[in-house]
């Protein structure tokens, strides 16, 4: 079956797609129709050069697009069973999110102790409890630049940061 050459490009695309989808191996069908269309265009161009070059190049690009669509569809169809099983596995391996798992979270529960101690001071400054005075000073400066009240930081947090620095300095 050779389609009549006077068909529009859109109707040729529709015929190619319909014929290709009907077959199981639709990629080869698309390529067969693409080469058949190209050969018809070459015959038409040799008989009379009434078809402008930009029109013929757009037809060639449309054919290449159909071929790419066929290859992509074929790859997608091959991967669908694998993707479904992998998605099922991933959903089963997700950690459960309930109150018990959230209660045992590894994150630090907020709030400050009533009285400053070495552990809390080192947590506030982000240093080890046995850090040197230079590290304490650098950590304090870095945190205060981020949390200073003149730059929109909280006065309460700034007071706690200063208290932590004073406690660590006096503990040495």
URURUR-V902329 format. One record per helix or strand of 2 or more residues. SS is the DSSP state (@ for helix, = for strand). FROM is the first residue (numbers start at 1). TO is the last residue. Records with the same first field share a line. If there is no record, write none. Layout:
SS: FROM-TO ; FROM-TO
This chain:
@: 9-22 ; 26-47 ; 53-93 ; 99-103 ; 118-125 ; 133-147 ; 149-151 ; 155-171
